[in-house]
């Protein structure tokens, strides 16, 4: 048998980050059943586990029950999971979105979502009528900095004189705050907003305020409609299947991939990330321009892309790089 448990920060019905992870678990389950018809595959999850917050006992509970794989699907679980992994060497732990690889039974996995985020920003700038864009950002951690930066770099590549207003709301989702922020951005002449929060709330808020948006993690047009121009999405099923196979083969601790020991950070080239279909509000000429930019930017560099291989300054004007590609040690932290 193979037993795996997944810890989620929000709810599987959120149509965003958690929903997309759960879809990946369903895909992993289906893949394993097809590969090993006689294998009993059991998956379970616990949702609404606070991040940031105290170390949830579910990690140790599942490990003590002999689970083969325990996955934590939020950045703030990192140190908690490492401490539990040290106590339960016979269970494999995978932390999503962190960077620390500790004991041989602990690994980290994510995907290079900054790649399609760059392209979404590129499209947003071309669609915008005002040349003023907005970003609704959740919490200030490395993955969010990286993806928001990529979106802004994409917008600047398409329209060098674009203006971008970034608003940090300090949480992964808060509908009243997101509604307020959407209205404030509209007052600043913003007409397209990058939503980097974890649920559909900001898209609905943007639509209600008369704004278009681009999404993160899921195809939010399913709920918010065509005002969502395009979304950057993950394929979690491929990652979870790959890790499960290593656990079943008892080779997880020996795994060394392109991103390092027990570290997965795949990208566009292997289908780990993608763009959804475009809304009908995106003119064909823009989709064509995005396709051209895709061909240009998704090769070379250090990671199969050149998103962060250009002159980059921060929001204070300090030079970050004069064109040298930023490596993973910078991007992950």
HELIX and SHEET records of a PDB file:
HELIX    1   1 UNK A   17  UNK A   35  1                                  19    
HELIX    2   2 UNK A   58  UNK A   64  1                                   7    
HELIX    3   3 UNK A   75  UNK A   77  5                                   3    
HELIX    4   4 UNK A   78  UNK A   87  1                                  10    
HELIX    5   5 UNK A  114  UNK A  127  1                                  14    
HELIX    6   6 UNK A  142  UNK A  158  1                                  17    
HELIX    7   7 UNK A  175  UNK A  187  1                                  13    
HELIX    8   8 UNK A  201  UNK A  208  1                                   8    
HELIX    9   9 UNK A  221  UNK A  224  1                                   4    
HELIX   10  10 UNK A  225  UNK A  227  5                                   3    
HELIX   11  11 UNK A  236  UNK A  248  1                                  13    
HELIX   12  12 UNK A  252  UNK A  254  5                                   3    
HELIX   13  13 UNK A  268  UNK A  270  5                                   3    
HELIX   14  14 UNK A  284  UNK A  297  1                                  14    
HELIX   15  15 UNK A  328  UNK A  331  1                                   4    
SHEET    1   A 6 UNK A  41  UNK A  46  0                                        
SHEET    2   A 6 UNK A   2  UNK A   7  1                                        
SHEET    3   A 6 UNK A  69  UNK A  72  1                                        
SHEET    4   A 6 UNK A  92  UNK A  96  1                                        
SHEET    5   A 6 UNK A 106  UNK A 111  1                                        
SHEET    6   A 6 UNK A 263  UNK A 266  1                                        
SHEET    1   B 6 UNK A 163  UNK A 168  0                                        
SHEET    2   B 6 UNK A 132  UNK A 137  1                                        
SHEET    3   B 6 UNK A 192  UNK A 195  1                                        
SHEET    4   B 6 UNK A 212  UNK A 217  1                                        
SHEET    5   B 6 UNK A 228  UNK A 234  1                                        
SHEET    6   B 6 UNK A 273  UNK A 275 -1                                        
SHEET    1   C 2 UNK A 256  UNK A 257  0                                        
SHEET    2   C 2 UNK A 260  UNK A 261 -1                                        
SHEET    1   D 2 UNK A 311  UNK A 313  0                                        
SHEET    2   D 2 UNK A 319  UNK A 322 -1                                        
END                                                                             
